[in-house]
Amino acid sequence: MAKITKGSSFKGVVKYVIDEKKKTQTLDTDGLRMKDLSSVIGSFVTQAGMNSRVSKPVGHISLDFSAQDREKLSNPLMVKIARDYMKRMGITDTQYIIARHFDKQHPHIHLVFNRVDNNGRTISDSNDRYRSEKICKELTEKYGLYFATGKENVKEHRLKEPDKTKYEIYNALKTFVPKCTNWKQLIQKLNKAGIKTEFKTKGNTNEVEGVRFERNGYKFNGSKVDRMFSYSKIDYRLNMNTKQSMQQDQAQSRSATVQTGMESIASALGSLLSPTASGNNDDQEYLYRQPKKKKKRRYGRQM
């Protein structure tokens, strides 16, 4: 899985990622002066200055792997996976650092990159979290890594509040979101499960930018319940459900039309071929009444 953040200052993130106290190993870099921390930070800042329109030029992604893959995840393999991830995410032709930390049980690496590329262009972050989730799943399968089930392994009966309520909301969303095609349907199902839904709008506009769920007096932003339940991801899934439902309806309609057409053709052919049809009876009766032609007698000497 990947955790994506963006910022405006390279100083803090570089110091965090290249930290000797965490037994950091710098695995790969590109386009940076690595003499010391000041050189690294200065390299990032100089290139970011090529495009002042990018208010948050700092890209920071933590790639986390399952502890079950600890033995197979060598440094070269992690670099290979990180480069593959960057390429698929469109993080190319820019400065970056890939560093491995050992402060947690599970293997993980930190990727810091400049969102202003080597030519001064902006590296897009459009739908980056959704794209990242899809890419992580693809890479997990490609490299034969263990796919962690996350919240599915949690023993909910041992949880205390507010985590207990959060997991109840998680399970409800996991059940209902795939079955709904719009927000109205989802809200109704959640209401029946005792979960209220609230939307956060942008400024004084009606543009929705977030969603929050409430149960048992506890409120959680969708992304805090689980990253796949942020407003944008739920909205995307509901739209996909709508498209799939329409495609299924169209396919069923085409199938019914074809079936009706086939039945009509079969009925028409049956009428033509049936011996009980009036037209066929007249023709057959006419044929039965025709006299047989007599054979002509041959004259002449018989041998």
JONORNOR-V192803 format. One record per residue. N is the residue number from 1. RES is the residue in one letter. SS is DSSP state (H for helix, E for strand, C for the rest). PHI is phi in whole degrees, -180 to 180 (999 if undefined). NEAR is the number of other ideal C-beta (glycine too) atoms within 8 Angstrom. Layout:
BEGIN
N RES SS PHI NEAR
N RES SS PHI NEAR
END
This chain:
BEGIN
1 M C 999 7
2 A E -129 12
3 K E -113 7
4 I E -107 10
5 T E -136 6
6 K E -132 9
7 G E -153 9
8 S C -110 6
9 S C -124 7
10 F H -80 12
11 K H -59 7
12 G H -64 8
13 V H -70 12
14 V H -65 14
15 K H -64 9
16 Y H -71 8
17 V H -74 13
18 I C -97 12
19 D C -124 9
20 E H -66 6
21 K H -64 4
22 K H -90 8
23 K C 54 8
24 T C -66 12
25 Q E -119 8
26 T E -80 10
27 L E -92 11
28 D E -161 10
29 T E -145 9
30 D E -156 7
31 G C 75 10
32 L C -126 12
33 R C -88 7
34 M C -101 8
35 K C -59 4
36 D C -159 6
37 L H -60 8
38 S H -62 6
39 S H -67 11
40 V H -63 14
41 I H -61 11
42 G H -62 9
43 S H -62 12
44 F H -62 16
45 V H -63 9
46 T H -61 7
47 Q H -70 13
48 A H -61 13
49 G C -68 7
50 M C -73 6
51 N C -141 11
52 S C -73 4
53 R C -74 5
54 V C -86 10
55 S C -75 5
56 K C -126 8
57 P C -80 13
58 V E -85 14
59 G E -109 14
60 H E -136 13
61 I E -129 13
62 S E -101 10
63 L E -99 15
64 D E -108 9
65 F C -116 12
66 S C -72 9
67 A H -63 8
68 Q H -70 5
69 D H -100 11
70 R C -56 9
71 E C -69 4
72 K C -87 7
73 L C -87 9
74 S C -74 6
75 N H -58 8
76 P H -60 6
77 L H -69 10
78 M H -66 16
79 V H -65 11
80 K H -62 8
81 I H -66 11
82 A H -63 14
83 R H -65 9
84 D H -63 10
85 Y H -60 15
86 M H -61 12
87 K H -62 9
88 R H -69 10
89 M H -83 10
90 G C 82 7
91 I C -92 11
92 T C -133 7
93 D C 55 5
94 T C -151 15
95 Q C -75 11
96 Y E -161 15
97 I E -129 15
98 I E -119 14
99 A E -129 13
100 R E -105 13
101 H E -108 13
102 F C -127 8
103 D C -91 5
104 K C -134 6
105 Q C -68 3
106 H C -89 9
107 P C -66 11
108 H E -158 11
109 I E -129 13
110 H E -113 15
111 L E -115 16
112 V E -113 14
113 F E -141 13
114 N E -93 15
115 R C -76 15
116 V E -103 14
117 D C -77 12
118 N C -65 8
119 N C -106 5
120 G C 85 7
121 R C -87 7
122 T E -87 9
123 I C -84 13
124 S C -64 6
125 D C -115 7
126 S C -62 4
127 N C 51 6
128 D H -64 10
129 R H -70 11
130 Y H -66 10
131 R H -63 10
132 S H -64 12
133 E H -61 12
134 K H -65 8
135 I H -66 12
136 C H -60 12
137 K H -65 9
138 E H -63 9
139 L H -71 13
140 T H -60 10
141 E H -72 8
142 K H -60 7
143 Y C -96 8
144 G C 64 4
145 L C -92 10
146 Y C -76 7
147 F C -95 8
148 A C -69 6
149 T C -87 6
150 G H 60 6
151 K H -68 8
152 E H -68 5
153 N H -94 6
154 V C -73 7
155 K C -88 6
156 E H -65 8
157 H H -66 4
158 R H -96 4
159 L C -77 10
160 K C -113 4
161 E C -70 8
162 P C -89 7
163 D H -62 8
164 K H -59 10
165 T H -66 12
166 K H -60 12
167 Y H -73 12
168 E H -66 10
169 I H -66 13
170 Y H -57 12
171 N H -64 8
172 A H -65 12
173 L H -64 15
174 K H -62 8
175 T H -80 8
176 F H -87 12
177 V H -57 12
178 P H -65 8
179 K H -98 8
180 C C -110 12
181 T C -113 7
182 N C -158 8
183 W H -66 8
184 K H -61 6
185 Q H -62 10
186 L H -63 14
187 I H -61 9
188 Q H -64 8
189 K H -66 12
190 L H -67 14
191 N H -60 10
192 K H -65 6
193 A C -90 8
194 G C 81 6
195 I C -118 11
196 K E -93 8
197 T E -120 12
198 E E -127 9
199 F E -113 9
200 K E -104 9
201 T E -103 9
202 K C -85 6
203 G C 57 4
204 N C -98 2
205 T C -96 6
206 N C -98 4
207 E C -75 6
208 V E -79 10
209 E E -129 7
210 G E -163 11
211 V E -138 13
212 R E -135 12
213 F E -120 15
214 E E -129 11
215 R E -155 11
216 N C 56 6
217 G C 84 4
218 Y E -106 10
219 K E -117 7
220 F E -137 13
221 N E -64 10
222 G H -54 15
223 S H -69 9
224 K H -80 6
225 V H -65 12
226 D C -171 9
227 R H -60 8
228 M H -78 6
229 F H -114 12
230 S C -69 13
231 Y H -57 12
232 S H -63 9
233 K H -75 13
234 I H -65 14
235 D H -61 9
236 Y H -63 9
237 R H -65 10
238 L H -64 14
239 N H -65 8
240 M H -66 8
241 N H -62 12
242 T H -63 10
243 K H -62 8
244 Q H -65 8
245 S H -65 9
246 M H -65 8
247 Q H -63 8
248 Q H -65 8
249 D H -63 8
250 Q H -65 8
251 A H -65 8
252 Q H -66 8
253 S H -65 8
254 R H -63 8
255 S H -64 8
256 A H -66 8
257 T H -64 8
258 V H -64 8
259 Q H -63 8
260 T H -63 8
261 G H -62 8
262 M H -64 8
263 E H -65 8
264 S H -65 8
265 I H -64 8
266 A H -64 8
267 S H -66 8
268 A H -65 8
269 L H -65 8
270 G H -62 8
271 S H -67 8
272 L H -70 7
273 L H -92 5
274 S C -69 8
275 P C -69 6
276 T C -89 5
277 A C -65 9
278 S H -61 5
279 G H -63 6
280 N H -68 10
281 N H -62 10
282 D H -64 8
283 D H -65 8
284 Q H -67 9
285 E H -63 8
286 Y H -63 8
287 L H -65 7
288 Y H -67 6
289 R H -85 5
290 Q C -67 6
291 P C -68 3
292 K C -75 4
293 K C -72 4
294 K C -81 4
295 K C -73 4
296 K C -70 4
297 R C -81 4
298 R C -95 4
299 Y C -108 3
300 G C 131 4
301 R C -73 3
302 Q C -90 3
303 M C -97 2
END
